[in-house]
Amino acid sequence: MGTLKKSAYAIPLPENATIKNGIVSWTDKGKKKTGKLSGTDKVRCESEIWIARFIDENGKRQEISTKTKDKASATRVLVKHENEVSLIQAGLAKRSDIEKTAKQSIPIHDFIEGYKTKLIASGCSKKHVVGTMQQINALVQECQIDTLSDLTSNTIDRWLAAEIEAGLRTPKTLNIYITAMKGLLNWCVDSKHLSENPILRTKKLNEAVGRKKHRRALTEDELKNLFAAAHVRK
């Protein structure tokens, strides 16, 4: 049976602290805090986040942050991990599949922020980073994509079809949006968040289709031919 605990950490004894029966009290940024005196100049504090402790399918003890301060919510996280272990031990699931499903349920914006950090770290210009983020976020919003599992080739194909029918964006602009999204998903593959890029085979649109023809003035010979044709039709 797994358990919940709160991790402990030590900090230097605050200057404004008061000590009573081994309990240290002090104020930090307007908030009252307490901890246990450790030695003569350290305070042992307890994290507010619950940690889930359980034995995995290989018999190893695991400690995983539940990312919550609420004990009831933390208990649900612990039970979820224990149920996963039971499924694996019964041969009804694989750890790799569980981890893949868990990643696909993470909010898409978490991955977008990670990709943004990667672009900046790669030395991309600010203009390129801002433009790429705008294109990705616009596509995510218009396609109503919340998680990686929502990002499929069918989702993108439907969006492209609607855009082409509406005619509000040129094929060249739509290709830029798709290229930006492919970049995000390729990074997800490289970072092991995805096993493959779901829109890798989505082809670029023919940018010549719908391209506006540039008008020009008629040449002298063309004008003569036009007037001659008009005279004949009288």
MOVEN-V618275 format. One record per pair of residues at least 24 apart in sequence whose ideal C-beta (glycine too) atoms are under 8 Angstrom apart, sorted by the first residue. I is the first residue (numbers start at 1). J is the second residue. D is the distance in whole Angstrom. If there is no record, write none. Layout:
# MOVEN-V618275
i->[I | I]
j->[J | J]
d->[D | D]
This chain:
# MOVEN-V618275
i->[1 | 2 | 2 | 2 | 2 | 2 | 2 | 2 | 3 | 3 | 3 | 3 | 4 | 4 | 4 | 4 | 4 | 4 | 4 | 4 | 4 | 5 | 5 | 5 | 6 | 6 | 6 | 6 | 6 | 6 | 7 | 7 | 7 | 7 | 8 | 8 | 8 | 8 | 9 | 9 | 9 | 10 | 10 | 10 | 10 | 10 | 11 | 11 | 11 | 11 | 12 | 12 | 12 | 13 | 13 | 13 | 13 | 13 | 14 | 17 | 50 | 50 | 52 | 52 | 52 | 54 | 54 | 54 | 54 | 55 | 56 | 57 | 57 | 57 | 57 | 100 | 103 | 103 | 103 | 104 | 104 | 104 | 104 | 105 | 105 | 106 | 106 | 107 | 107 | 108 | 108 | 108 | 108 | 108 | 108 | 108 | 109 | 111 | 111 | 111 | 111 | 112 | 112 | 112 | 112 | 114 | 114 | 115 | 115 | 115 | 115 | 118 | 131 | 132 | 132 | 135 | 135 | 135 | 135 | 136 | 136 | 136 | 138 | 139 | 139 | 139 | 148 | 148 | 148 | 151 | 151 | 151 | 151 | 152 | 152 | 153 | 153 | 153 | 153 | 156 | 156 | 156 | 157 | 160 | 160 | 164 | 167 | 170 | 170 | 170 | 171 | 171 | 171 | 171 | 171 | 172 | 174 | 175 | 175 | 175 | 178 | 178 | 179]
j->[82 | 52 | 53 | 54 | 55 | 78 | 81 | 82 | 52 | 53 | 54 | 78 | 50 | 51 | 52 | 53 | 66 | 71 | 74 | 75 | 78 | 50 | 51 | 53 | 46 | 47 | 48 | 49 | 50 | 51 | 46 | 47 | 49 | 51 | 44 | 45 | 46 | 47 | 44 | 45 | 47 | 38 | 42 | 43 | 44 | 45 | 35 | 42 | 43 | 45 | 41 | 42 | 43 | 37 | 40 | 41 | 42 | 43 | 43 | 43 | 74 | 77 | 77 | 78 | 81 | 78 | 81 | 82 | 85 | 85 | 85 | 85 | 88 | 89 | 95 | 195 | 148 | 193 | 194 | 147 | 148 | 149 | 194 | 147 | 149 | 147 | 148 | 146 | 147 | 140 | 145 | 146 | 147 | 148 | 150 | 151 | 140 | 148 | 184 | 188 | 193 | 136 | 137 | 140 | 184 | 187 | 191 | 183 | 184 | 187 | 188 | 187 | 180 | 180 | 183 | 176 | 177 | 180 | 181 | 180 | 181 | 184 | 177 | 177 | 180 | 181 | 188 | 193 | 194 | 181 | 185 | 198 | 199 | 198 | 199 | 198 | 199 | 201 | 202 | 181 | 199 | 202 | 202 | 202 | 205 | 205 | 210 | 207 | 210 | 211 | 205 | 206 | 207 | 209 | 210 | 207 | 205 | 204 | 205 | 207 | 202 | 204 | 204]
d->[8 | 6 | 6 | 3 | 8 | 5 | 7 | 5 | 8 | 5 | 8 | 8 | 5 | 7 | 6 | 7 | 8 | 7 | 5 | 7 | 6 | 7 | 5 | 6 | 5 | 5 | 7 | 7 | 6 | 7 | 8 | 5 | 7 | 5 | 6 | 7 | 6 | 7 | 8 | 6 | 7 | 6 | 5 | 7 | 5 | 7 | 8 | 7 | 5 | 6 | 6 | 7 | 8 | 8 | 8 | 5 | 6 | 6 | 7 | 7 | 4 | 8 | 6 | 4 | 6 | 7 | 6 | 6 | 7 | 7 | 6 | 5 | 4 | 5 | 7 | 7 | 7 | 5 | 8 | 6 | 4 | 4 | 8 | 5 | 7 | 6 | 7 | 7 | 6 | 6 | 5 | 6 | 6 | 6 | 7 | 7 | 8 | 7 | 7 | 6 | 6 | 6 | 7 | 7 | 7 | 8 | 7 | 7 | 5 | 5 | 8 | 6 | 8 | 5 | 7 | 6 | 5 | 4 | 8 | 5 | 6 | 6 | 7 | 5 | 7 | 6 | 7 | 7 | 6 | 8 | 7 | 6 | 7 | 5 | 8 | 6 | 5 | 7 | 6 | 7 | 5 | 6 | 7 | 8 | 7 | 8 | 7 | 7 | 6 | 8 | 4 | 6 | 5 | 6 | 6 | 5 | 6 | 5 | 6 | 7 | 6 | 7 | 8]
